[in-house]
Amino acid sequence: MSDDDCCGGDDTPVAGDDDIAEGDDPGHALPEADLNYPTLSFDEGAVAEDGSFDLSREVDYDEMIAWAEDLAGALASHDLAVSAPEGYVSFGVGPKEVDVSFDADENHRGELELTFRLSAKAMLVDDEDSELVGSRGDRGFVPLSMLEGDREHYRCYNWIDDPENPD
């Protein structure tokens, strides 16, 4: 099992999986000060009922730096949310792939494109003003078997079947 399997790949670990990768054991937990739960906010657009979206926005230097720092924090905490005027979705995330391209013109200028692909599992899909749950809102949704079981392993909220109703 690797980090790219964390949140939605075909081999996503499920409860009862005994193969925990080195570094993913409970001792791998981040100190509270290092936990980040960033939300990427968009001024236009919508998040569909199933959590799908296609959003874009222009950013300046400071905003791009903040978004890059948020992405790093999301990867460290395995948590990222996206909000739009019409919808909100939070994800459990893990690293997947990075793409980079550059096509220079005759003056050696062009657009450098960086794409970070994350494996993701929608944890909560609701409207922008929804009540936050889990690490984002102090209201948890942890299965009883996670607290009582001694052999079951849970990662990235893989027990949530319906992100529109995670309770």
N, C-alpha and C positions, 0 to 999 in steps of 0.2 A: 504494500500500500504506500502510496506517495501522496504528498500534499495536493497534487493535481486531482486526486480522486476524492478530495474532501467533500465537496459540496455539489454533487450532481452528475459526476461521471458515471459511466455504465457500471463500474466496479465500486460504486459508493459503498463504504462499509456500513453495515447495518447492525442493529442490536444483536449481541451474541458473537460478533466478530472478535476473534482472539488475536488477530494480527495487527497490533498497534505499532506503527512505525516509530523508530527511535526519534525522540524529540516530540512525539505526540502523546506521551504519557502524562498523567496528571501533574507531574513535576515540571512540565513544560509550560504551565500556566504563567501568563504575564503578571507582573506586579500591577496593582490597581492603577498606579500613576501612569503606566504605559498603555492602558486600555483606551482605545479610541473607537467611537461609534459615529463616524462621519456621515453626513447626508449631503448628497450632491443635489443642489436646488436649481430648478429651471424656471424661467419667467413665463414660458409658453409651453403648451403641449399637454398631453394626457398620459396617464398610466391606465392600461386596460384592466378589466376585472381579473384577468389571469396573471397580472403583473407585467405584461408585455409593454414595451414602449420603444420609441425611436425619437430621441431628443437631441438637441444641439443648442449651443450658445457660444457667442464670442466672449472671450475673456482677455483682460489685460495682463501685464507681467505679474503683478501681485496676486491676482486671482488664479493664474495658472500655477504659480508657486504653491498657493494654498491648496489647490486641487491635487497637485502632486503629493504634497505632504499628507492630505486626507487619504489618498490612495495607499500610501505606505502604511498609515495607521490602520486602514481597513484590512490590509493583508496581515498585519501583525495580530489584529484582534479577530480576524475572520468575520467581519461585520461591516456592511455597507448599505446605505439606504439611498433612494432616489425620490425626490418630490417634485411635483409639477402642480400648476394651478388645478388640474383635474386628476388627482391621484397621488398615491404614496405606496412605495414598496420597500421592504427591508429584506436583505439577503444574508445568508451565510455564504462566505466566499473563500476561495483558495486560488493559488496561482495556476495558470494554464499555459499561456504562450505570449510572447512579445513579437510583434511585427514592426519592421521599420523600412521605410522607402524614401527615396529622394530622386527626383527627375530634374536635372539641371537644364536651364535654358542656355542660350548662346553666351550669356553673361555670367554663367556659373551660379545662377540664383534659381530658386525654386521653393517648393514647399516640402519640408521634412515632415513626414508623417510617422508618428509613433502610435501603435495600437497595443494596448494591454488587454489580453483576453483572460477572464477569470471564470473558473467554474463556479456556478452560483445556484443556490436553492432559495426560492422565495419563502420567507418566513411569515410575512404579514403583508397583505394587500388591502388597502382601504383608501378613504379619501384623505386629502392633505391634513385635515384637522383631526385625524383618528387618535384614539387613545393609544399611546405607545406601550408595547409589552416587552417582556424579557429585559435584557441588559439596557434597553433604551428607555424603559418606563417603570422600572421597579415592580412590575407585575409579571411574574414568571409563568411559564408553561412547561414545567419539567414533569415528565411521566413518573409516576410513583415507582415503577420498576427501576428507573435510574437511581433512585434514592435507596431502594431496598435490595436490588440485585447485586450479586457479587461478581458476576462474570459478563454482564452485558456492557457494551461500550457504545456510547453515543457521540456523534460528531456532527457539528454544523446543523443542528436541528433536523436531522434526517427523519425524525419521527413525525414531523408535521406533514400531514397528508393534504390539508386544505389551508393554504395561506390566507384565504379570505375569512377563515374562522379558526385560528390556531389554538384556541383553548381546548 
